């Protein structure tokens, strides 16, 4: 994308977002609702969102928290192998996808899947495939932290082979191995965060530890980041933007036992425009990455929000109601000038 003073993004979508609940939800939901037309909402609350009643109630709380903002929360269920076709049919109109977590691998995932026996998962996954409900997966094993995602690729391959009609979304991929897997299976897709396009493990722990850059999956090697950058910048049709913006209160990040998560919601679009410009990628590819591909993959039609960004330095606030964002108190190149609807 050649250097320009203004960029307009149409119906930007965040296909992987944590809004939390309670006070945190009320504090940070508007940061996403202001600039995005819609987002896939993660279900790993305490307790996790795993019934129709819980989905409906959580959506109501989100809509209350965002007030008058024009924003659609695409709801998800926390995957359980016990889901059958009758249950899925009953909840289908309330959800956009179902999220599978390996047990204990990330925040509030203790009730996740502890094994990946295809036959145990078959009833639920075949019903999802028949009903065209995508499966979103946090793809990590419990092995050595730098190898967890690469080790999980074999599980993706097993699932993609066993359920060829099931749309499988590899969430927040961070490795070249995951990028390579995209090309092997027609039914594999992926989300990529902005922070994994910008940082490596060296930025997190190469000098003084940077707690506000610590996340799961952990940032990887330069060659992994380069593989992610390549497919994002070319607007690859099987990848889409998912921020994995994951807020935690400052005291939970700047502490022994630092919570995993990077809060990027208020600055994600600004960072993406700057990144695509820096790498001379086209505006068409950026539009595909932040909206078009997701619409095609999920079959969604978001509201027609337009976000006008201008090349004007923006100083990132120190915090947003107690949540410290990525690049806090630093300047980034782009600002949001105007948001219009219709």
Long-range contacts (C-beta under 8 A, 24 or more apart in sequence): 1-273, 1-276, 1-277, 1-280, 1-281, 1-282, 1-283, 1-285, 1-286, 2-277, 2-280, 3-277, 3-311, 4-277, 4-311, 5-310, 5-311, 6-308, 6-309, 6-310, 6-311, 6-337, 7-273, 7-283, 7-286, 7-308, 7-309, 7-310, 7-334, 8-306, 8-307, 8-308, 8-309, 9-269, 9-273, 9-286, 9-287, 9-290, 9-291, 9-306, 9-307, 9-309, 10-287, 10-291, 10-304, 10-305, 10-306, 11-37, 11-38, 11-291, 11-295, 11-302, 11-303, 11-304, 11-305, 11-306, 12-36, 12-37, 12-241, 12-269, 12-290, 12-291, 12-305, 12-307, 13-37, 13-38, 13-39, 13-240, 13-241, 13-290, 13-291, 13-294, 13-295, 13-300, 13-302, 14-38, 14-39, 14-40, 14-241, 14-242, 14-243, 14-245, 14-265, 14-268, 15-39, 15-40, 15-169, 15-191, 15-240, 15-241, 15-242, 15-294, 15-298, 16-40, 16-42, 16-136, 16-171, 16-172, 16-191, 16-193, 16-242, 16-243, 16-244, 17-41, 17-42, 17-242, 17-243, 17-244, 17-245, 17-265, 18-42, 18-44, 18-244, 18-245, 18-246, 18-247, 18-261, 19-62, 19-65, 19-73, 20-45, 20-247, 21-45, 21-58, 21-61, 24-247, 24-249, 24-323, 25-61, 25-62, 25-65, 26-65, 27-247, 27-320, 27-321, 27-322, 27-323, 28-247, 28-263, 28-265, 28-320, 28-321, 28-323, 29-62, 29-65, 29-66, 30-65, 30-66, 30-67, 30-69, 31-265, 31-266, 31-320, 32-71, 32-243, 32-245, 32-265, 33-66, 33-69, 33-70, 33-71, 34-69, 34-71, 34-339, 35-266, 35-268, 35-269, 35-307, 35-336, 35-339, 36-71, 36-305, 37-70, 37-71, 37-72, 37-291, 37-302, 37-303, 37-304, 37-305, 38-71, 38-72, 38-73, 38-74, 38-300, 38-302, 38-303, 39-71, 39-72, 39-73, 39-74, 40-74, 40-76, 40-96, 40-97, 40-136, 40-242, 41-73, 41-74, 41-75, 41-76, 42-76, 42-99, 43-75, 43-76, 43-77, 43-78, 43-99, 44-78, 44-99, 44-101, 44-106, 44-107, 44-108, 44-109, 45-108, 46-108, 47-111, 48-78, 48-108, 48-111, 49-75, 49-76, 49-77, 49-78, 50-77, 50-78, 50-80, 50-111, 51-91, 52-90, 52-91, 52-94, 55-91, 55-94, 55-95, 56-94, 59-94, 70-303, 70-305, 70-341, 71-303, 72-302, 72-303, 74-298, 74-300, 76-136, 78-111, 78-112, 79-112, 79-113, 79-124, 79-135, 80-111, 80-124, 81-113, 81-120, 81-121, 81-123, 81-124, 82-124, 83-124, 83-127, 83-128, 84-123, 84-124, 84-127, 85-123, 85-127, 85-130, 85-131, 88-124, 88-127, 88-128, 88-131, 88-133, 89-131, 92-131, 92-133, 95-133, 96-134, 96-298, 96-300, 97-133, 97-134, 97-135, 97-136, 97-169, 97-298, 98-128, 98-133, 98-134, 98-135, 98-136, 99-136, 99-137, 99-138, 99-171, 100-135, 100-136, 100-137, 100-138, 101-138, 102-138, 102-140, 102-141, 102-142, 102-152, 104-142, 105-138, 105-140, 105-141, 105-142, 105-148, 105-216, 106-138, 106-140, 106-216, 106-260, 107-216, 107-246, 107-259, 107-260, 107-261, 109-138, 116-155, 116-158, 116-159, 118-158, 118-159, 118-162, 121-159, 122-162, 122-163, 125-159, 125-162, 125-163, 125-166, 126-163, 126-166, 128-166, 129-163, 129-165, 129-166, 129-167, 130-165, 132-167, 132-299, 134-166, 134-167, 134-168, 134-169, 134-297, 134-298, 135-159, 135-166, 135-167, 135-168, 135-169, 136-169, 136-171, 137-168, 137-169, 137-170, 137-171, 138-171, 138-172, 139-170, 139-171, 139-173, 139-178, 140-216, 140-217, 145-218, 146-201, 146-218, 146-220, 148-217, 149-173, 149-174, 149-175, 149-177, 149-178, 149-217, 149-220, 150-175, 150-177, 150-178, 153-177, 153-178, 153-181, 156-181, 156-185, 156-188, 157-181, 157-184, 157-185, 160-184, 160-185, 160-187, 160-188, 161-185, 163-187, 167-297, 169-297, 171-242, 171-244, 172-196, 172-217, 172-242, 172-244, 173-228, 174-217, 174-218, 174-219, 174-220, 174-224, 174-228, 175-220, 175-224, 175-227, 176-223, 176-224, 176-226, 176-227, 179-227, 179-228, 179-230, 179-231, 180-227, 182-231, 182-236, 182-238, 182-239, 188-238, 189-238, 189-239, 189-240, 189-297, 190-238, 190-239, 190-240, 191-239, 191-240, 191-241, 191-242, 191-244, 192-228, 192-231, 192-232, 192-239, 192-240, 192-241, 192-242, 193-241, 193-242, 193-243, 193-244, 193-262, 193-264, 194-241, 194-243, 194-264, 194-268, 194-271, 194-272, 194-275, 195-219, 195-244, 195-262, 195-264, 195-326, 196-220, 196-225, 196-228, 197-225, 197-228, 197-229, 197-232, 197-275, 198-225, 198-271, 198-275, 199-225, 200-224, 200-225, 211-253, 211-254, 211-255, 211-258, 212-253, 212-262, 212-263, 212-324, 212-325, 212-326, 212-328, 213-262, 213-326, 214-253, 214-258, 214-260, 214-261, 214-262, 215-244, 215-246, 215-260, 215-261, 215-262, 216-260, 216-261, 229-279, 232-289, 233-276, 233-279, 233-281, 233-285, 234-281, 234-285, 235-281, 235-282, 235-284, 235-285, 235-286, 235-287, 235-288, 235-289, 235-292, 235-293, 236-293, 237-288, 237-293, 237-296, 238-293, 238-297, 239-289, 239-293, 240-289, 240-290, 240-293, 240-294, 240-297, 241-268, 241-272, 241-289, 241-290, 241-294, 243-268, 247-323, 248-323, 249-322, 249-323, 250-319, 250-322, 250-323, 250-324, 253-324, 254-324, 262-326, 263-320, 263-323, 263-324, 263-325, 263-326, 264-325, 264-326, 265-325, 266-316, 266-317, 266-320, 266-325, 267-314, 267-316, 267-325, 267-326, 267-327, 267-332, 269-307, 269-309, 269-334, 269-336, 270-309, 270-314, 270-332, 270-333, 270-334, 270-335, 270-336, 271-326, 271-327, 271-332, 271-334, 273-309, 273-334, 274-332, 274-333, 274-334, 277-333, 303-341, 304-341, 304-342, 305-339, 305-340, 305-341, 306-339, 306-340, 306-341, 307-336, 307-338, 307-339, 308-336, 308-337, 308-338, 308-339, 308-340, 309-334, 309-335, 309-336, 309-337, 310-334, 310-335, 310-337, 312-337
